[in-house]
Amino acid sequence: MASLGIPRNTIEVLQRHNFTIQKKYGQNFLIDTNVLERVISAAQVAKEDFVLEIGPGIGTLTQLLAERAGKVAAVEIDRNLIPILEETLSPYSNVTVINEDILKLDIKRFVLEEGEGRPVKVVANLPYYITTPIVMGLLEGGAPLESITVMVQKEVAERMQAGPGTKDYGALSLAVQYYAQPQVVANVPPNCFLPRPNVGSAVICLRKYGTPPVRAVDEGRMFAMIRAAFNQRRKTLANSLGNAPGLKVSREQVAQTLEEMGLPAMVRGEALTLAQFAALSDALQP
């Protein structure tokens, strides 16, 4: 079958099925074979692998995944794409297409059933408007997850990879880096998609940790502190945490604990590492 990574082939398939691109689903189809190869290479897809693809579209990336992986499960929300996928994926017996909303799917159960206990590699060109809930749902969902290699909005990829003291560093950086090691592997310009998005894109690979790199007595409280710290990122950490109603700590308690940790009382959240947030959370247990 002709490669869907070539623009004219993508256009022919869409016209043949009278398909209308849906903005509400954030549909932008990849039309660059070099980028497709970069995604597959970064994901290190091999014959024994079970791969979950989210938002396969017309099957452009899915075809390559099917050629490299042992089994592919593709979850597509738009039922109008299902007949197209039936056509474009017809040569591949190792692909299962499910017409579901990934945010409503029990991913852990699905992966365990489809992968028969194997850890899954997630590979996808994600809809940009729901990138964060999808990625965090995968990381927090408890499925046997090996890695996530996804195309996302460039600024979101930069936030996932950012370190302390940078403008992109925030709650998303810390949440992702608690579960996985992020690495941006490629920047992708808008002309690699049909239709062209208004923003630049990037491929990021998140390699899941077996054990998180830090330990917090109460993981939920640590993340509540992190969210409070970045809700008003120009405020000092003592003010941010002291004003957060659910944490039940005073500004004075936070300032004193920071000084005991060797940090300035007036420090902002953007200066703290993940390990320092864990230590602060432990020290401020109720």
C-alpha positions as CSV (number, residue, x, y, z in Angstrom):
1,M,0.0,0.0,0.0
2,A,1.2,3.5,-0.9
3,S,2.8,5.5,2.1
4,L,0.3,7.8,3.7
5,G,3.3,10.0,4.8
6,I,3.2,11.4,1.3
7,P,0.8,14.4,1.0
8,R,-0.9,13.4,-2.2
9,N,-1.7,9.9,-0.8
10,T,-3.2,11.4,2.3
11,I,-5.3,13.8,0.3
12,E,-6.5,11.0,-2.0
13,V,-7.7,8.9,0.9
14,L,-9.5,11.8,2.6
15,Q,-11.2,12.7,-0.7
16,R,-12.2,9.1,-1.5
17,H,-14.0,8.9,1.8
18,N,-15.4,12.5,1.6
19,F,-13.8,13.0,5.0
20,T,-14.0,16.5,6.7
21,I,-11.3,17.3,9.1
22,Q,-12.7,18.0,12.6
23,K,-11.2,20.9,14.5
24,K,-12.9,19.7,17.7
25,Y,-10.7,16.6,17.7
26,G,-7.5,18.6,16.9
27,Q,-6.9,16.6,13.7
28,N,-3.6,17.3,12.0
29,F,-2.3,14.4,9.9
30,L,1.5,13.9,9.5
31,I,2.7,14.1,5.9
32,D,6.4,13.7,6.3
33,T,8.0,10.3,6.1
34,N,11.3,11.5,7.8
35,V,9.4,12.7,10.9
36,L,7.5,9.4,11.0
37,E,10.8,7.5,11.0
38,R,12.1,9.7,13.8
39,V,9.1,8.9,15.9
40,I,9.4,5.1,15.3
41,S,13.2,5.3,15.9
42,A,12.8,7.3,19.2
43,A,10.2,4.8,20.5
44,Q,12.6,1.9,19.7
45,V,9.8,-0.2,18.4
46,A,10.8,-3.9,18.0
47,K,9.1,-7.1,16.9
48,E,8.3,-8.3,20.4
49,D,6.6,-5.0,21.4
50,F,3.0,-4.2,22.2
51,V,2.2,-0.6,21.1
52,L,-0.7,1.6,22.0
53,E,-1.4,4.4,19.5
54,I,-3.8,7.2,20.5
55,G,-5.5,9.1,17.7
56,P,-4.3,7.1,14.6
57,G,-6.2,9.4,12.2
58,I,-6.1,7.7,8.8
59,G,-3.4,5.2,9.9
60,T,-0.2,7.0,8.7
61,L,1.9,6.1,11.7
62,T,-0.1,3.0,12.4
63,Q,1.1,1.3,9.2
64,L,4.7,1.8,10.2
65,L,4.0,0.6,13.8
66,A,2.3,-2.5,12.4
67,E,5.4,-3.3,10.3
68,R,7.8,-3.0,13.3
69,A,5.8,-4.2,16.3
70,G,4.3,-7.5,17.4
71,K,0.9,-6.0,18.2
72,V,-0.7,-2.5,17.8
73,A,-3.9,-1.3,19.5
74,A,-5.1,2.0,18.1
75,V,-7.7,4.1,19.9
76,E,-9.6,6.6,17.7
77,I,-12.4,8.8,19.0
78,D,-13.8,9.9,15.6
79,R,-16.1,7.2,14.2
80,N,-15.9,8.7,10.8
81,L,-12.3,7.6,10.6
82,I,-13.1,4.0,11.3
83,P,-14.0,3.0,7.7
84,I,-10.8,4.7,6.5
85,L,-8.7,2.8,9.0
86,E,-10.4,-0.4,7.9
87,E,-9.1,0.3,4.4
88,T,-5.6,1.6,5.2
89,L,-4.8,-1.1,7.8
90,S,-6.4,-4.0,5.9
91,P,-3.0,-5.6,5.1
92,Y,-2.1,-5.8,8.8
93,S,-3.4,-8.7,11.0
94,N,-1.6,-7.4,14.1
95,V,-3.6,-4.2,14.5
96,T,-6.8,-3.7,16.6
97,V,-8.7,-0.4,16.2
98,I,-11.0,0.7,19.0
99,N,-13.5,3.5,18.5
100,E,-13.3,5.1,22.0
101,D,-12.4,8.3,23.9
102,I,-9.0,7.6,25.4
103,L,-9.9,9.8,28.4
104,K,-12.8,7.6,29.2
105,L,-11.1,4.3,28.7
106,D,-9.8,2.2,31.6
107,I,-6.3,2.2,30.2
108,K,-4.8,-0.1,32.8
109,R,-7.4,-2.8,32.2
110,F,-7.3,-2.3,28.4
111,V,-3.5,-2.6,28.3
112,L,-3.5,-5.7,30.5
113,E,-6.1,-7.4,28.3
114,E,-4.7,-6.4,24.9
115,G,-1.0,-6.8,25.8
116,E,-1.6,-10.0,27.8
117,G,0.6,-8.7,30.6
118,R,3.3,-7.2,28.4
119,P,4.5,-3.6,29.2
120,V,3.2,-1.2,26.6
121,K,5.0,1.4,24.5
122,V,2.7,4.4,23.7
123,V,3.4,6.1,20.4
124,A,1.1,8.8,19.1
125,N,0.6,12.1,17.3
126,L,-1.5,13.5,20.2
127,P,-4.4,16.0,19.8
128,Y,-2.8,19.1,21.3
129,Y,-5.8,20.4,23.2
130,I,-5.8,17.3,25.5
131,T,-2.1,16.4,25.6
132,T,-1.6,16.9,29.3
133,P,-4.6,14.9,30.6
134,I,-3.7,12.1,28.2
135,V,0.0,12.0,29.3
136,M,-0.8,12.3,33.0
137,G,-3.5,9.7,32.7
138,L,-1.0,7.3,31.2
139,L,1.7,8.0,33.8
140,E,-0.7,7.9,36.8
141,G,-3.0,5.1,35.6
142,G,-1.0,2.1,36.8
143,A,-0.8,0.3,33.5
144,P,2.5,-1.6,32.8
145,L,4.1,1.2,30.8
146,E,7.5,1.2,29.3
147,S,7.6,4.5,27.4
148,I,5.6,7.2,25.8
149,T,6.8,8.7,22.6
150,V,4.5,11.4,21.4
151,M,4.2,14.4,19.0
152,V,3.0,17.4,21.1
153,Q,3.0,21.2,20.9
154,K,6.6,22.4,21.1
155,E,6.1,24.6,24.2
156,V,4.4,21.6,26.0
157,A,7.4,19.4,25.2
158,E,9.7,22.1,26.5
159,R,7.7,22.4,29.8
160,M,7.9,18.6,30.3
161,Q,11.6,18.6,30.0
162,A,12.4,21.9,31.8
163,G,14.5,22.1,34.9
164,P,14.5,24.5,38.0
165,G,15.1,28.2,37.4
166,T,13.8,28.2,33.8
167,K,10.7,30.0,32.5
168,D,9.2,26.7,31.3
169,Y,9.6,24.9,34.6
170,G,6.4,24.3,36.4
171,A,3.9,21.7,37.9
172,L,3.8,19.8,34.6
173,S,7.7,19.5,34.5
174,L,7.7,18.1,38.1
175,A,4.7,15.7,37.5
176,V,6.2,14.2,34.4
177,Q,9.7,14.0,35.8
178,Y,8.4,12.1,38.9
179,Y,7.3,9.3,36.7
180,A,9.6,9.4,33.7
181,Q,12.8,10.7,32.1
182,P,11.8,13.1,29.4
183,Q,13.8,13.8,26.2
184,V,12.9,16.0,23.3
185,V,14.1,14.1,20.2
186,A,12.9,16.2,17.3
187,N,11.4,19.6,16.5
188,V,8.7,19.5,13.8
189,P,7.6,22.5,11.8
190,P,3.9,23.1,10.8
191,N,4.5,22.2,7.2
192,C,4.8,18.5,8.1
193,F,1.1,18.4,8.8
194,L,-2.2,18.5,6.9
195,P,-3.8,20.9,7.8
196,R,-0.9,23.0,9.1
197,P,-1.2,23.8,12.8
198,N,-0.6,27.3,14.0
199,V,2.2,26.2,16.4
200,G,5.5,24.3,16.2
201,S,5.6,20.7,17.3
202,A,8.1,18.4,18.9
203,V,8.6,14.7,19.5
204,I,9.2,13.9,23.1
205,C,10.1,10.5,24.6
206,L,9.2,9.7,28.2
207,R,11.0,6.6,29.6
208,K,9.1,5.4,32.6
209,Y,11.0,4.9,35.8
210,G,10.6,1.5,37.6
211,T,10.7,3.5,40.9
212,P,10.2,7.3,41.1
213,P,13.5,9.1,41.6
214,V,12.3,10.7,44.9
215,R,10.2,9.4,47.8
216,A,7.6,11.5,49.6
217,V,5.7,10.3,52.7
218,D,2.4,11.6,51.0
219,E,2.7,11.8,47.2
220,G,-0.7,13.5,46.9
221,R,0.3,16.2,49.4
222,M,3.6,16.8,47.6
223,F,1.8,17.4,44.3
224,A,-0.8,19.6,46.0
225,M,2.2,21.7,47.3
226,I,3.7,21.8,43.8
227,R,0.4,22.9,42.2
228,A,0.0,25.6,44.9
229,A,3.6,26.8,44.4
230,F,3.0,27.4,40.7
231,N,-0.6,28.7,40.8
232,Q,0.9,32.1,41.4
233,R,4.5,31.6,40.4
234,R,5.6,35.2,41.0
235,K,4.8,34.8,44.7
236,T,7.2,33.5,47.3
237,L,6.8,29.8,48.2
238,A,6.0,30.8,51.8
239,N,3.1,33.0,50.5
240,S,1.8,30.5,47.9
241,L,1.7,27.5,50.4
242,G,0.6,29.6,53.3
243,N,-2.4,30.9,51.3
244,A,-3.4,27.4,49.9
245,P,-6.5,26.4,51.9
246,G,-6.1,22.6,51.6
247,L,-2.5,22.5,52.9
248,K,-3.1,23.9,56.4
249,V,0.3,25.4,56.8
250,S,1.2,28.9,57.8
251,R,3.6,31.2,55.9
252,E,5.8,31.2,59.0
253,Q,6.0,27.4,59.1
254,V,7.0,27.3,55.4
255,A,9.6,30.0,55.8
256,Q,11.2,28.3,58.9
257,T,11.3,24.9,57.1
258,L,12.9,26.4,54.0
259,E,15.6,28.0,56.2
260,E,16.2,24.6,57.9
261,M,16.6,23.1,54.4
262,G,19.3,25.8,53.6
263,L,16.9,27.7,51.3
264,P,16.1,31.4,51.5
265,A,12.8,32.2,53.2
266,M,11.8,34.3,50.2
267,V,12.5,31.6,47.6
268,R,10.0,30.9,44.8
269,G,8.7,27.5,43.8
270,E,10.5,27.6,40.4
271,A,13.8,27.4,42.2
272,L,13.1,24.0,43.9
273,T,14.0,20.6,42.6
274,L,11.7,17.6,42.7
275,A,13.8,16.2,45.6
276,Q,13.4,19.5,47.5
277,F,9.6,19.5,47.1
278,A,9.5,16.0,48.4
279,A,11.6,17.0,51.4
280,L,9.5,20.1,52.1
281,S,6.3,18.1,51.8
282,D,7.7,15.5,54.3
283,A,8.8,18.3,56.7
284,L,5.4,20.0,56.6
285,Q,3.3,16.9,57.3
286,P,0.2,17.8,59.4
